[in-house]
Amino acid sequence: MEKQKYYVQMGSGEISRVKYHNNDEFVIYATEQEIIQLREAFDEANASGIRSFFRAHIPAVPYHNDAANDEYDSDMIKAFKLVHDLGDEKTRAHIQEMGILDT
């Protein structure tokens, strides 16, 4: 499979072949299968985020003991790793500077 250029916005989980507005936070080159893997990582992070949102409304469960929050963090690190591995030089350098993969 041939790799295509995609623009990725981590905060919204957007993956697009078309650059517009501010969707070009990161640039990656990926096959359709690799995009499916990245979409799955974003979907898992979104599901964990929703569970964490509901937990936030239960004051008896402390933030630091929230499994859904830990899952969200893990899912986002997975997504950042995929973007790093598929990214262009600028993308890889930016993610390395962030230090998010050092955890």
C-alpha positions, 0 to 999 in steps of 0.5 A, a space after each residue: 500500500 502506498 502512503 498518503 499525506 495526512 494532517 493530524 490534530 491531536 486535541 480533536 482527534 482529526 485526521 485529514 488529507 486536506 489542510 485547512 484552518 489549524 488541522 495541521 498540528 502534525 503531518 504524517 505519511 500513512 497507509 489506510 491500515 495505519 490510519 485505521 490504527 490511529 483512528 482506533 487509538 483516538 476512539 479509545 481515548 475518546 471513550 476513556 475521556 467520556 468515562 472520566 467525565 462521568 467520574 468527575 461528577 462523583 466527588 467520592 472518587 479521587 482523580 488520582 484513583 481514576 482508572 478511566 483517566 489512566 486509560 485516557 493517558 495511555 490511549 493518548 500516548 499510544 496515539 502520540 507514538 503512532 503519530 511520531 512513528 508515521 510523522 515527518 521530520 518536523 512532527 517527530 522532532 516536536 513530539 520528542 521535544 514534548 517528552 511525552 514518549 519518555 514516560 
